[in-house]
């Protein structure tokens, strides 16, 4: 009888643990991927909805000013392609996190030639603070810096080489 009780308990625990959903890290990575998808779709509204009301960037722009920058950028560039590479968690709490994410960004004519020559875009590292409100994560602040290929996280290089084998 004890054997069957143990089996039932293990089955119940397995079912409950699978129902818990995604880890906090996975939720945040999904949110970053979603924001990148909004950028590729040139959806300023989608990006702005992912920001907190008191959002600030590295240039001290708030949410409204960020919307203006996005509108100008989307008006100037076509064919935006973003490859989210590695994400590192600097701080992780139940309702707040600070991350660094490497991305490869390209657009327009560069994307036409991307397959003909080993061009994988320009590289940036975003440092973001996120806050959880309800079930969703929102960007509270973001700063970014331009990187050379050599400055990417080693795990970013692994991802980039899978995307661009000739790199």
C-alpha positions as CSV (number, residue, x, y, z in Angstrom):
1,X,0.0,0.0,0.0
2,X,2.8,2.4,0.8
3,X,4.3,1.8,-2.6
4,X,1.0,3.0,-4.3
5,X,0.8,6.0,-2.0
6,X,4.3,7.1,-3.0
7,X,3.5,6.7,-6.7
8,X,0.3,8.7,-6.3
9,X,2.1,11.4,-4.3
10,X,4.9,11.6,-7.0
11,X,2.3,11.9,-9.8
12,X,0.4,14.6,-7.9
13,X,3.6,16.5,-7.2
14,X,4.7,16.2,-10.9
15,X,1.3,17.5,-12.1
16,X,1.3,20.4,-9.6
17,X,4.9,21.4,-10.4
18,X,4.2,21.5,-14.2
19,X,1.2,23.8,-13.5
20,X,3.3,26.4,-11.8
21,X,4.1,27.9,-15.1
22,X,7.2,29.6,-16.3
23,X,10.1,30.6,-14.1
24,X,10.6,34.4,-13.5
25,X,13.6,34.3,-15.8
26,X,11.6,32.7,-18.6
27,X,8.8,35.3,-18.1
28,X,11.4,38.2,-18.4
29,X,13.1,36.6,-21.4
30,X,9.7,36.3,-23.1
31,X,8.9,39.9,-22.4
32,X,12.2,41.0,-23.9
33,X,11.5,38.9,-27.0
34,X,8.0,40.4,-27.2
35,X,9.5,44.0,-27.1
36,X,11.9,43.0,-29.8
37,X,9.0,41.7,-31.9
38,X,7.1,45.0,-31.4
39,X,10.3,46.8,-32.7
40,X,10.5,44.5,-35.7
41,X,6.8,45.2,-36.4
42,X,7.5,48.9,-36.0
43,X,4.9,49.1,-33.2
44,X,5.7,52.0,-31.0
45,X,2.4,51.4,-29.2
46,X,3.4,47.9,-28.4
47,X,6.7,49.0,-27.0
48,X,5.2,51.9,-25.0
49,X,2.6,49.5,-23.4
50,X,5.6,47.5,-22.1
51,X,7.0,50.6,-20.2
52,X,6.0,51.7,-16.7
53,X,4.5,55.2,-16.5
54,X,7.7,56.5,-14.8
55,X,10.0,54.9,-17.4
56,X,13.4,56.6,-18.0
57,X,16.1,55.8,-20.4
58,X,19.8,56.5,-20.4
59,X,19.2,59.9,-22.0
60,X,16.6,60.7,-19.3
61,X,13.7,60.5,-21.7
62,X,10.4,59.5,-20.3
63,X,7.6,57.5,-21.9
64,X,6.3,60.3,-24.1
65,X,9.7,61.3,-25.4
66,X,10.5,57.6,-26.0
67,X,7.4,57.4,-28.2
68,X,8.6,60.4,-30.2
69,X,12.1,58.8,-30.7
70,X,10.5,55.5,-31.8
71,X,8.2,57.2,-34.3
72,X,11.2,59.0,-35.8
73,X,13.3,55.8,-35.9
74,X,10.5,53.7,-37.4
75,X,9.9,56.5,-40.0
76,X,13.6,56.4,-41.0
77,X,14.3,52.7,-41.0
78,X,12.7,49.8,-42.9
79,X,13.1,46.1,-42.4
80,X,14.2,46.1,-38.8
81,X,15.7,42.8,-37.6
82,X,16.5,42.2,-34.0
83,X,18.3,39.1,-32.7
84,X,18.0,38.9,-28.9
85,X,21.2,37.1,-27.8
86,X,22.1,36.3,-24.3
87,X,20.5,37.7,-21.2
88,X,22.2,37.9,-17.8
89,X,20.3,38.6,-14.6
90,X,22.1,41.0,-12.3
91,X,19.3,41.2,-9.8
92,X,16.2,39.0,-9.5
93,X,13.4,39.4,-7.0
94,X,9.7,38.4,-7.1
95,X,8.6,41.8,-8.5
96,X,11.8,43.5,-9.7
97,X,14.8,42.5,-11.8
98,X,17.8,44.0,-13.5
99,X,19.2,42.4,-16.6
100,X,21.7,42.9,-19.3
101,X,20.8,41.7,-22.8
102,X,23.0,41.6,-25.9
103,X,21.2,42.2,-29.2
104,X,22.1,42.3,-32.8
105,X,20.3,45.0,-34.7
106,X,20.1,45.6,-38.5
107,X,17.7,47.2,-40.9
108,X,17.0,48.2,-44.4
109,X,19.7,47.6,-47.1
110,X,21.9,45.8,-44.6
111,X,19.3,43.0,-44.4
112,X,19.3,42.6,-48.2
113,X,23.0,41.8,-48.2
114,X,23.0,39.9,-44.9
115,X,22.9,36.5,-46.6
116,X,25.5,37.4,-49.3
117,X,28.1,38.6,-46.9
118,X,28.7,37.7,-43.2
119,X,27.0,40.8,-41.8
120,X,25.2,40.2,-38.5
121,X,24.3,43.8,-37.7
122,X,25.4,46.2,-35.0
123,X,25.6,45.0,-31.4
124,X,24.2,46.6,-28.3
125,X,24.0,45.7,-24.7
126,X,20.8,46.8,-23.0
127,X,20.8,47.2,-19.2
128,X,17.2,47.2,-18.1
129,X,15.3,47.4,-14.8
130,X,11.9,45.7,-14.9
131,X,9.1,45.7,-12.4
132,X,6.2,43.2,-12.2
133,X,2.7,44.6,-12.0
134,X,0.1,41.8,-11.6
135,X,1.2,39.0,-13.9
136,X,3.2,41.2,-16.4
137,X,6.7,42.6,-16.4
138,X,7.3,46.2,-17.5
139,X,10.5,48.1,-18.3
140,X,11.1,50.8,-15.7
141,X,14.4,51.9,-17.2
142,X,16.8,51.1,-20.0
143,X,20.3,52.1,-21.0
144,X,22.2,50.8,-23.9
145,X,25.7,50.9,-25.3
146,X,27.2,50.0,-28.6
147,X,29.5,47.0,-28.6
148,X,32.1,45.5,-30.9
149,X,31.8,41.8,-31.7
150,X,34.6,41.1,-29.2
151,X,32.7,42.8,-26.4
152,X,29.6,40.5,-26.6
153,X,29.0,38.0,-23.8
154,X,30.5,34.6,-24.7
155,X,27.1,33.0,-24.6
156,X,25.9,35.7,-27.1
157,X,28.7,34.7,-29.5
158,X,27.4,31.1,-29.3
159,X,23.9,32.2,-30.3
160,X,25.2,34.5,-33.0
161,X,27.3,31.7,-34.5
162,X,24.2,29.5,-34.7
163,X,22.4,32.2,-36.6
164,X,25.4,33.2,-38.8
165,X,27.6,30.1,-39.2
166,X,30.1,32.0,-41.3
167,X,30.8,34.6,-38.7
